[in-house]
Amino acid sequence: MAHLPLALAQLRPRKGARRENLTRLGAMMREAAAWPEPPRLMVAPESALTGYFLEGGVRELAVSAERLFEELAAEHAATGVPPLDLAIGFYELHRDRLHNSALYATLGGPDAGIRHVHRKVFLPTYGVFDEERFVEPGRSVQAFDTPIGRVASLVCEDAWHSITPTLAALDGATLLIVHAASPARGLQPGFDARPTSLERWERLARDIAGEHGLHVVLLQLAGFEGGKAFPGGSIVVGPRGDVLAEAPLFDEALVPVTLDLAEVTRARTEMPLLADLEKMWPHLVRADAPRAERAPAPLPSPPARPSARPPAARAPEAPLAIDPALARAWLVAFLRDEVGRRRGFRKAIVGLSGGVDSALVAFLAAEALGAGNVLGVRMPYRTSSAESLDHAQLVVDALGIECRTVDISAGVDGLAAAAGESPTPARLGNIMARMRMITLFDLSAARQALPLGTGNKTERLFGYFTWHADDSPPVNPIGDLFKTQVWALARHVGVPSVIVDKPATADLIRGQTDEGDLGITYARADLILHWMLSGLVDAEIVARGFAADEVALVRRRVDATHWKRRLPTVAMLSQTAIGEFWLRPVDY
């Protein structure tokens, strides 16, 4: 076979809906069969039929490779399309054990059957990952024969270890398929409006292909799970390390590409790195190879030079700079997926305070759902600033969304009076905040509109919100943006400058400002928080140009409010405690 027509099936599965996702895959087979050159191979991502973050749900949805093949074969037969090879990631039940696996099978024709099952070797247990708690690792990497040539499969982190693609190439693979479900990370500018993590994935795929002279097909999952974005952006890389095809970001897609299989021979002839490795491999892995008795003694360190002054402060950095166009596209896609597809709402409701956070959320929601599907609610108290009402109206007018004004004065005063004590300003502010959430959730029930949260990352880390009030809405698009990043994105999407540029205030107490309450500016606080979350100790943060009392202030606030960022603490008495032993993701 000189050329291989290939289809990238970048799926966006619905969590746990295997039958629905199988039907969608069948529709992709049918669509691809109508192309001028129908594909001989279709490739789908890791966990393509169930979603990735299943936690304890893995054991409910894992199936044997044989059962999956039967389901895929039946789906293929129902489409009536020609024979097709399919490579797809799935959760597998194998010999009474659970694995994160990849199936390669031929569907239809006299050679139909399972060609190979690869079981993921490297199971991540860092960051957002906890795979090894729910599945077991595989123990091998092997190439295998198919009607289109010799192929090997890897699953996600497998490809990040240089030994695994090398083993596949040494075993004769000329096509390497990498099935991935890697959540997107990074909004830094300068990466062609793509999440920073995808840049690393592309570099990895290009290096693997160029070193071993083979084609690499990297299939990424698309969509959102529990706020984590699977970015798509799947790619195909040729044996010289050049990108041949790329799928779009954040959405489902079916992308054709034709591989020139003879290019493998040409690339390996011109750059015989694999041949060199094959020649030396037996010597490199000999069990009886001589080894040094002990490591050589380290060279002595040069004596430290005395210094009359401390080291100069580092040059200013911009670690919180974002690509606003990427952030906008990312959050709009998140709202479309989370509000409509996963939660089943057509409409959203936003409490408009007149501040930049709620204004930005309203702008994002209107773009994601349509202005006619967003309800903005102004909820003044009798002492609220008239400017806040006016600025909220600016947002309504700019977007053309529906607006309701609900005066909460009577409810707040009635509750305060019924409590029997004259409330302090702080207590009264908490009553206002909770009354506003009561209002939003009641209107949510009346309008079948999902409430959207408007708290930013700085407020959440400082605990600068009323518990079970501002943090109550089930979906929050800006909760991982620092306040300074909110300002940058708000300017980009067109929030009126009078809102973006004014001092931030919760408008619960007359004359109050956020920075006055916090005792530090957002610009300083956000950078300190960033370095703190990055693992720097206080002395290292001070060395970056911050005062020790500033760092101590931020540290105290974060440490003292950790409880506000967690669900209520429940006494654990059994081996089925919810959220401890019985684990299900929020969107399961």
C-alpha positions, 0 to 999 in steps of 0.5 A: 500500500503506497498511500493510506487514507486516514480519518481522525475521529476527534470525539467529544463523548458524553460522560458515561453514555457508551451507547450514544457515543457508539452511535456517534462513532457510527455516524462518523464512519458513515460520513467518512465513507462518503469522502472522495477517498474513504479512509482505510483507518479511523483513529479515535482518542483515549476513553473515546466512548465513556469520557476520561475522568470516571473515577470509581465509575470505571468499573461500571463502564469497563468492558472486555476487548471482545465485547467492545469489538462486537459492539463496534462490528455491529455498529459498522455493519449497520452503517453499510460502509466498506471494511475499515480498521479502527483504533480507539481508546477504552476502559477495559476489563481484562482477566478480572482487572481494569485497564486504560487500553487501546483497541486496534481492530479490523471491522468488516470483510474476511479479515475482521477481528482484533489485531491488538490491545495495548494496555497503558503502561504509565498511569499518572498520579499527579496534578488532576490525575489519579489513574493508578487508583482506578486502573492497573498498568500494562507491562509491554509495548509491542508493534503488530501486523495489520492490513496497512502495515506494522503499527504500534499503539500508546496511550497518553503518558506512555508517549512522554517516556522516550523508551516507549516510542523507541521500543515500538520503532525497534519492533518494526512499527512504521505508524505510531498511534497515540490515544490521548485525553490530556486536559488543556493547561496554559493561557500564555501568549505566543503559542498560536492561540493554543493552550500551552500544553498542546505546544508541548504535545506537538513538539513531543510528536514531532520529535518522536516521528523525526527520531524514528522515521515513522508517522505519528497520529496523535488523537486528543479527546475534545470537550469538557469534564468537570471544568477540565478542558480536553482541547482537541487539536489532534495532529498527524506528523510525518516521518521527517517531523512535519505536521501533516494535518491538525484538527480544530480546538475544543470541538468534535471533528472528523478530519481526513489526511492521506499518508505517503507510506513510502516517505518512511523509507525515504526518511530512514534512508536519509537519516538512519538513526533507527538503523544505528540504534538497532545496531547498538541496542544489543550492546546497550542493554546487555545484562553482563555489560561491565559497570563501574564499581562506583561513581567517580568522585565529584570535582571540588566546588570552587570557593564562594566569593564574598559579596558586599551586597545581596544579589540584585532583584530579578528582572520583572516577569509577566507570568500572569500574561494571558492570550485573551483571544484563546481565553475567550474561545476557551471559556465560550466553548466551556459555557456552551458545553457545560451549560447546554450539553452536560447540564441540559439548560438553554439559558443562563442567569447572571447577577449583575453587580456593576463590577467587572467580574459579573460583566465579563461573565455576562459577556461570555455567556451572551457569546456562548448561548446567545443574548436572548438566552441570558438573564441579567439580574440587578439586586440592589439594597437600599444603601447600594451605590446608584453607580452600580445599578447604572454600570449593570445597565451598561452591560445589559444595553451593550449585550441586549440581554433581558434584565430584571431588577429585584430590590432585596432591601425588604428581605434583608431588613426583615431577616435582620430584624427577625434575628433579634439583634442589630447586625454589624455591617459585616453580618448585614453584608453576608445577609445581602450576599445570601439574599442575592443567591436566594433571588438568583436560584428562585429565578433560576427555577422560574426561568429554567436558567442555570446560575453562573458564578462570578468569583475570580481566583484571587477572591477564592484564594483569599476567601474573600466571599460569603460562604454558600452565597457568592460561591453557590452557582454550579458553573463558574467560567472565571474562577481560575483567572486572577483579578488582573487576568479578569481585567485583561480579558474584560478589556478584550471582550469589550466590557465598558472601560468605566467598569473595568477601570473603576476600583473593585468593590463588593458594594455591601458597605458604603465606601468599601473597596476590595483592595482596602479590605485586603490591605494589598493591591490586586497587582501585587497579590496576584503575583504573590499568589502565583508564586505561592501556588507554583511552590516557592517558599516565602523567602524566594517570593521576597527575593522576587521584589516583594516585601516580607509583610506583603507575602505574610499577609497573603499567606495568612489569608490563604491559610486561614480560609482553606475551609471555604474552598471545600465542601462541608466536612462529613464524619466518615464512618463506613467504607462507602463514604461519599467522596472518599470511597464512593467516588464519582465526578461531578458530571458523571 
